[in-house]
């Protein structure tokens, strides 16, 4: 199935991939395709391709779910675009974190009709029937990994002669795996880690242990990120003073990847008393516990460890790990995370990039094997990446109001009840919307430099 999706995606995504690759660190005008001459096999146009007026930007109202209160631009970004001579039209919305009045005071026109706009900005996927043809649309399409659910959208993009710019494709060099320049990444990490700590507090209570984590709420329950951080820090002070239950120590938190998502999650966990350890030290820590050699200090802090690709795979031929070789020829590598890291993890926070070319971190079968062998130390998984059938065995995505479920590795059953036996899973695919104001401000700062060139070129 993955191969079929990739083949379909490559055919449908040719236009998306090429055009988005032109968006790099702004050094001048938005680059047009290098070949502008007539080509023998170029499809014949059927009607007008471009529409809308150059220099007019639209801001679409988000409607994917009730929690989506973000916007790609804050009012202050609109004011800056106005100063640069661009016109901004904003669809009215009573759910958005910024009010219509704030945008209007910044110089935007508030109206439902975006047909005047040549470039339209959104955050989440745009319904096909609402996608105006012949425009430049910018949003997270969730198609660059050839996700099956995104293929109809890509087909519609081609049919409607839309120039689709997916924010995930805007990278430093224009290549796929390079540093992304327009992203909410750190805020997904912030919100995911805060929510996960809340879930762990409730799960630990079900296991018979009262911990300071029980007093942490979900990220959306706090008016600002700083207030949420303060709640985590207060829990950390209680852990430093009173410790964690010895039965769950050493408490080891594993972070996958080193990008913005993982760094955001790590920043939250660092608000708790902690020690940073290399993945190679995890086994030694856990064996100390097996021998009854834990000290008081071990129970008054958590251990944090970040894993990169070299901790997840090894070459099949026994040669040393090589990063460039791994990314270009992943079939030459086999997974090791499931045996070298997973048995010694209390929790795993998954924030790394992954697609079907690469080995998975671990499977339900690995969890079952460790449980049968009495090595099921793992109590929770926070899958911030939310890849369907991805690097970890997340069986279902959750909602912000019901963010947790339990996976029983022995029976492979899923339960919404946190009192049931198994591993706590947290997987919400729009986490930054829990911190809508700050994440929108950050995102707009990243996007703003690209907009004058984008808005001045018709699709």
C-alpha positions in Angstrom: 0.0 0.0 0.0 2.8 2.4 0.8 4.4 1.9 -2.6 1.1 2.5 -4.4 0.5 5.7 -2.5 4.1 6.9 -3.2 3.6 6.2 -6.9 0.3 8.1 -7.0 1.7 10.8 -4.9 4.7 11.3 -7.2 2.5 11.7 -10.2 0.1 14.1 -8.5 2.7 16.0 -6.5 5.0 17.0 -9.3 3.7 20.5 -9.5 3.6 20.9 -5.7 7.1 19.6 -5.1 8.7 21.7 -7.8 7.0 25.0 -6.9 7.4 24.6 -3.2 11.1 23.9 -3.7 11.4 27.4 -5.1 10.6 28.8 -1.7 13.8 29.2 0.2 15.3 31.8 2.5 14.2 35.0 0.9 17.0 36.5 -1.1 14.9 38.2 -3.9 11.9 37.5 -6.1 9.9 34.3 -6.0 11.6 32.1 -8.6 9.7 31.0 -11.6 10.3 27.6 -13.2 13.6 27.7 -15.2 12.0 26.4 -18.4 9.5 28.9 -19.7 9.6 27.9 -23.3 7.0 25.9 -25.2 7.3 22.2 -24.5 6.0 19.4 -26.8 4.1 17.5 -24.1 2.8 20.4 -22.1 -1.0 20.0 -21.3 -3.2 22.5 -23.2 -4.9 24.9 -20.8 -8.7 24.8 -20.6 -9.8 28.3 -19.6 -8.1 30.9 -17.5 -5.3 29.7 -15.2 -4.7 32.7 -13.1 -7.2 34.8 -11.3 -7.5 37.3 -8.5 -5.5 40.6 -8.4 -1.8 40.7 -7.8 -0.9 42.2 -4.4 -4.1 41.0 -2.7 -3.7 38.4 0.0 -6.6 36.5 1.6 -6.7 34.9 5.0 -9.1 32.0 5.1 -11.3 31.1 8.1 -10.3 27.7 9.6 -13.1 25.2 9.9 -11.5 21.8 10.3 -12.7 21.5 13.9 -13.8 23.6 16.8 -10.3 23.7 18.3 -8.6 25.2 15.3 -8.3 28.9 16.4 -4.9 29.5 14.8 -4.2 31.9 11.9 -1.2 32.0 9.5 -0.9 35.7 10.2 -1.5 37.8 13.4 -2.9 41.4 13.1 0.6 42.9 13.4 1.7 41.0 10.3 -1.3 42.4 8.4 -0.3 45.9 9.4 3.3 45.2 8.1 2.0 43.9 4.8 -0.2 47.0 4.5 2.9 49.2 5.0 4.5 47.3 2.1 1.6 48.1 -0.2 -0.3 44.8 -0.1 -4.0 44.5 0.5 -5.2 41.9 2.9 -8.8 40.4 3.0 -9.7 38.4 6.1 -12.7 36.1 6.3 -14.8 36.8 9.4 -14.5 34.3 12.3 -15.8 34.4 15.8 -13.7 31.3 16.9 -10.3 32.6 15.7 -7.9 33.7 18.6 -7.6 37.1 17.0 -10.9 39.1 16.6 -12.1 40.6 13.4 -11.8 44.0 15.0 -8.1 43.4 15.6 -7.5 42.6 12.0 -9.7 45.5 10.9 -7.7 47.9 13.1 -4.5 46.6 11.4 -5.9 47.6 8.0 -7.5 44.4 6.7 -10.8 44.3 5.0 -13.2 41.8 6.7 -15.4 40.0 4.2 -16.5 36.5 3.2 -15.7 36.8 -0.4 -12.0 36.1 -1.2 -12.3 36.1 -5.0 -10.3 39.3 -5.3 -7.3 37.5 -3.7 -4.6 36.0 -5.9 -2.9 34.3 -2.9 -4.9 32.8 -0.1 -3.4 31.6 3.2 -4.7 29.0 5.6 -3.4 26.6 8.2 -5.1 23.3 7.7 -6.4 21.5 4.6 -8.9 23.4 2.5 -12.1 21.6 1.5 -12.0 20.9 -2.3 -15.3 22.6 -3.0 -14.2 25.8 -1.2 -10.8 26.0 -3.1 -11.1 28.9 -5.5 -9.4 27.9 -8.8 -6.5 29.6 -10.4 -5.1 31.0 -7.2 -2.0 30.4 -5.1 -3.1 28.5 -2.0 -0.7 28.1 1.0 -1.6 25.6 3.7 -0.6 22.3 5.3 -1.9 19.8 2.8 -0.7 16.6 4.5 0.3 15.2 1.1 4.0 15.3 0.9 4.4 11.7 2.2 1.8 10.5 -0.3 -0.8 10.1 2.5 -3.8 8.3 0.9 -6.4 10.7 2.3 -4.6 13.6 0.6 -4.6 12.2 -2.9 -8.1 13.6 -3.9 -6.9 17.0 -2.8 -3.9 16.9 -5.0 -6.0 15.7 -7.9 -8.3 18.7 -7.4 -5.3 21.1 -7.2 -4.3 20.0 -10.7 -7.8 20.1 -12.0 -8.4 23.6 -10.7 -5.0 24.9 -11.8 -4.1 25.9 -8.3 -0.5 26.6 -7.3 -0.3 24.8 -4.0 2.5 25.9 -1.6 2.7 23.5 1.3 4.5 25.1 4.3 6.3 21.8 4.9 8.2 22.2 1.6 9.6 25.6 2.4 13.1 24.7 3.5 16.5 26.4 3.9 17.9 24.9 0.7 14.7 23.9 -1.1 15.5 20.2 -0.6 13.1 17.9 1.2 14.9 16.9 4.4 16.6 20.3 5.0 15.6 22.7 7.8 12.0 23.9 7.5 11.6 27.7 7.6 7.8 28.0 8.2 6.5 25.8 10.9 4.6 25.5 14.2 7.1 22.7 15.3 8.2 23.9 18.7 4.6 24.6 19.7 3.5 21.1 18.8 6.3 19.9 21.2 5.3 22.3 23.9 1.6 21.4 23.8 2.3 17.7 23.4 4.6 17.5 26.3 2.3 19.5 28.6 -0.7 17.4 27.7 1.3 14.2 28.1 2.4 15.1 31.6 -1.2 15.7 32.5 -2.1 12.2 31.1 0.8 10.6 33.0 -0.5 12.1 36.2 -3.9 10.6 35.7 -2.5 7.2 34.5 -0.1 7.0 37.5 -3.1 7.6 39.8 -4.9 4.6 38.1 -1.8 2.5 38.8 -2.0 3.5 42.5 0.5 6.4 42.7 -0.3 10.0 43.4 2.3 12.3 41.8 2.7 16.0 41.3 2.0 15.5 37.6 -1.7 15.2 38.5 -1.8 18.9 39.0 -0.8 19.8 35.4 -3.6 20.5 33.0 -3.7 20.4 29.2 -2.0 23.2 27.4 -5.3 24.8 26.2 -6.4 25.2 29.9 -3.9 27.9 30.4 -4.2 31.5 29.0 -0.6 31.6 27.9 2.4 29.2 27.4 4.1 30.9 30.3 1.2 30.0 32.6 1.4 26.4 31.4 5.2 26.3 32.0 4.7 27.7 35.5 2.3 24.8 36.3 5.0 22.3 35.1 7.7 24.0 37.1 5.5 23.9 40.2 5.1 20.1 39.7 8.9 20.0 39.3 9.4 21.7 42.7 7.2 19.1 44.3 9.2 16.3 42.7 12.5 17.9 43.8 11.1 18.0 47.4 9.1 14.8 47.7 10.3 12.6 44.9 8.5 10.2 42.6 7.4 6.6 43.6 10.4 4.4 43.8 8.5 1.7 41.8 8.7 3.8 38.6 12.3 5.0 39.0 14.6 5.6 37.3 12.1 7.7 35.4 13.6 7.9 31.9 12.1 10.1 29.1 13.3 9.4 25.6 13.0 12.0 22.9 13.3 11.0 19.2 14.9 13.4 16.8 16.6 16.7 17.3 14.3 19.0 15.4 11.9 21.8 16.6 9.2 19.4 17.7 11.5 17.3 20.0 13.3 20.4 21.2 10.0 22.0 22.2 9.0 18.8 24.2 12.4 18.6 25.8 12.1 22.3 26.9 9.0 21.4 28.8 10.5 18.3 30.5 13.5 20.4 31.5 11.2 22.3 33.8 11.2 19.2 36.0 14.4 18.3 38.0 16.4 16.3 35.6 19.7 14.9 34.4 20.6 14.6 30.7 22.0 11.1 29.8 23.3 9.5 26.6 21.1 6.6 25.3 24.0 4.3 26.0 23.6 4.9 29.7 20.0 3.9 30.0 20.6 0.2 30.4 23.1 0.8 33.3 20.6 3.0 35.1 17.9 0.4 34.9 20.2 -2.4 36.0 21.0 -0.4 39.1 17.3 -0.4 39.9 17.1 -4.1 39.3 19.9 -4.6 41.9 18.1 -2.3 44.4 20.9 0.3 44.1 18.8 3.4 43.5 19.7 6.4 45.6 17.3 9.0 47.0 18.5 11.4 44.3 17.4 8.9 41.6 13.8 9.3 42.8 13.9 13.1 43.0 14.6 13.7 39.3 13.9 12.3 35.9 16.5 11.3 33.3 16.2 12.8 29.8 17.8 11.2 26.7 17.6 12.3 23.1 18.0 9.7 20.3 19.1 10.4 16.8 19.2 8.1 13.8 22.5 6.5 14.9 20.6 5.2 18.1 17.7 3.8 16.0 19.4 1.7 13.3 22.6 -0.1 12.3 24.1 -1.1 9.0 23.2 -4.6 7.9 26.8 -5.3 6.8 28.3 -4.3 10.1 29.9 -1.2 8.9 29.8 2.1 11.0 26.7 4.2 10.8 26.8 6.9 8.2 24.0 9.6 8.2 24.1 10.5 4.6 24.1 6.8 3.6 21.2 6.1 5.8 19.0 8.9 4.3 19.9 7.9 0.8 19.9 4.1 1.2 17.7 3.3 4.2 17.3 -0.3 3.1 20.9 -1.0 4.0 20.0 -0.5 7.7 18.0 -2.4 10.2 16.2 -1.1 13.4 17.8 -1.5 16.8 15.8 1.0 18.9 13.3 -1.6 19.9 16.0 -3.6 21.8 18.6 -1.0 22.7 16.4 1.8 24.0 12.8 0.8 24.3 13.2 -1.7 27.2 14.8 1.1 29.4 12.3 3.9 28.6 9.6 4.9 31.0 8.1 7.2 28.4 8.8 8.0 24.7 8.1 11.3 23.1 8.2 10.9 19.3 8.9 14.1 17.4 11.1 13.0 14.5 10.5 13.1 10.8 9.6 9.7 9.4 8.2 8.2 6.1 7.7 4.7 4.8 11.2 4.4 3.4 12.7 4.2 6.9 12.5 1.4 9.6 10.0 1.9 12.3 11.1 2.6 15.9 9.1 -0.2 17.3 5.9 -2.2 16.7 3.1 -3.7 18.7 4.8 -7.0 18.4 7.9 -5.5 20.1 5.8 -4.3 22.9 4.2 -7.7 23.3 7.6 -9.4 23.3 8.9 -7.2 26.0 5.7 -7.6 28.1 6.0 -11.4 27.9 9.6 -11.2 28.9 8.9 -8.9 31.9 10.6 -5.9 30.3 7.6 -3.7 29.9 8.9 -0.6 31.7 7.3 1.6 29.1 4.3 3.4 30.6 3.5 6.0 27.9 4.0 7.2 24.4 3.5 10.7 23.2 3.3 10.5 19.4 3.6 14.2 18.5 4.3 13.4 14.8 1.0 11.6 14.4 2.0 9.6 11.3 -0.6 7.1 10.3 0.9 3.7 10.4 4.1 5.4 11.3 7.3 5.0 13.3 5.5 4.0 16.5 2.3 1.8 16.8 -0.2 4.6 17.3 -3.5 2.9 16.4 -5.8 5.9 16.5 -5.5 9.6 16.7 -7.2 11.4 19.6 -9.0 14.7 20.0 -8.0 17.6 22.3 -11.0 16.9 24.6 -10.3 13.1 24.7 -6.5 13.0 24.1 -5.6 9.6 25.6 -6.1 5.9 25.1 -4.6 2.7 26.5 -3.0 0.1 24.2 -2.9 -3.4 25.7 0.2 -5.0 24.0 -0.9 -8.5 25.2 -4.3 -8.4 23.5 -3.7 -5.5 21.0 -7.0 -4.0 22.3 -7.5 -0.2 22.7 -9.4 1.3 25.5 -10.4 4.9 26.3 -10.3 4.1 30.0 -7.0 5.0 31.7 -7.7 2.4 34.4 -7.2 -0.5 32.0 -3.9 -2.4 31.7 -1.5 -1.3 29.0 0.5 1.7 27.7 -0.8 5.2 27.7 -0.9 6.8 24.2 -1.3 10.4 23.4 -1.6 11.4 19.7 -3.3 14.6 18.7 -2.6 15.9 15.2 -3.2 19.7 15.8 -1.4 20.3 19.0 -0.3 23.9 18.3 -4.0 24.9 18.2 -3.9 24.5 22.0 -1.5 27.5 22.1 -3.2 29.5 19.3 -2.0 33.1 20.0 1.7 32.4 20.5 1.9 29.8 17.8 0.2 32.1 15.2 2.5 35.0 16.1 5.5 32.7 15.6 4.2 31.2 12.4 3.5 34.6 10.9 7.0 35.8 11.8 8.3 32.9 9.7 5.9 33.3 6.8 6.0 37.1 6.4 9.2 37.5 4.4 7.9 35.2 1.6 4.5 36.9 1.1 5.4 40.0 -1.0 6.9 37.9 -3.7 4.2 35.3 -3.5 1.4 37.8 -3.7 2.9 39.7 -6.6 2.9 36.5 -8.9 -0.3 35.1 -10.2 -0.7 31.3 -10.1 
